[in-house]
Amino acid sequence: MTDIVITGLGATTPLGGDLASTWQAMLAGQSGITSITEDWAADLAVRIAGMVKVDPSEIIDRVKARRLDRSSQLALIAAQEAWTDAGLTWELEGEVDPLRLSVSIASGIGGLHSLLNNWDAQRDKGPRRVSPFTIPMLMANAPAANIGLAVHAKAGVHAPVSACASSNEAISLGVDLLRLGRADIAVVGGTEATIHPLPIAAFSQMQALSRRNDEPERASRPWDRGRDGFVMAEGAAVMVIETLEHAKARGATIYGTIAGAGITSDSHDIVQPDPSGEGQSGAMLKALADSKLAASDIVHVNAHGTSTPQGDVTEAGSIRTALGEAVDGCIVTSTKSMTGHLLGGAGALETIASVMALHDRMVPPTINLEDPEPGLGIDIASVPRPLPAGDLAAINNSFGFGGHNVAVAVTNANATR
């Protein structure tokens, strides 16, 4: 089976404007959740969120930004970092064969700001005030398309949409394209930018969001008995992946390997996970089989861990089922305790965190875990935890509304630094 290696990483998140600062903040157990200070939040029941640490307006030229939804802006920032980290020159054609380069970048919701802001403009000022760039900005494939244009990808540009599992599905698709020989190198990941009164009000009406408005940094608390919902966040995370042969031929530095992925669906409810966890554990088991890994090889799980009452308990059971007796040797964490929930961008960020945990042999903590739910049966890191020497493997879980389950398995195999 073709080895698919990771050669570039990039992110912009509530913890940092790049991957290095994000990762260091994770290891330090810092929270990126803050109060929303804009006037529009005053009447909302939920007034906290994870907004990106560095606003894209500080990085992207103002004229260019006017033609991009915020979700695309964030995606381009993360993609440029990953592309440069892979030893390639942004927007320069010729370094990589464009006919062998693909893009798979997901968004769970897409260009929400562009859609709603232009509706406001039409309603308040008339149709002539609607931007002619509205459709190219709001479409869900816009982040993928804009990245594809920047890197000159011609082997296919894809935009999976499966709610909070979207970016892990994008990673899985990128791996499949490389394995099938349809490309040699791919840009994969996800983005989301939905810190806006409508989605916050809508999620709040569902009783899905934490209402700890007075303690934003303590609001996201996976597996804690005091948890009361997830915290919405924005950001993007992108990886450059390629076949091992292609990476070696161009002398690329390798972080590790995307060993495989597993995808299932619950067919249970549009919002609630199947309480049996069958689909979730099934995705993990498929990832193990696809990777040719044993449960005992998994030393770390970066869990979906959103801080919802039902979801956290279900996932703990799913991890126990998938790993069996090997669960005792596996350290579990939820980095959403620090970043909040990036929705369609969450899986990619957490897969990168899994890669970095193996690379640096250190698992970041689950913060705010002060009163753990009893009977979980998993070893949750409430402080940074070291990993052993040698070849290591980890799994990242992403589960989305609609019953989408995607697990991605990574290893530190082939790493050269």
Helices and strands as residue ranges (DSSP letters): E 4-12, H 19-27, E 34-35, G 39-41, E 48-49, G 56-58, H 62-65, H 70-85, G 98-100, E 101-106, H 112-125, G 127-129, H 134-138, H 142-151, E 157-158, G 163-165, H 166-179, E 185-192, H 197-205, G 216-218, E 235-243, H 244-249, E 256-265, H 278-291, G 295-297, E 298-302, H 309-323, G 324-329, E 331-333, H 336-339, G 343-345, H 346-360, E 362-363, E 379-380, E 385-386, E 393-400, E 404-411
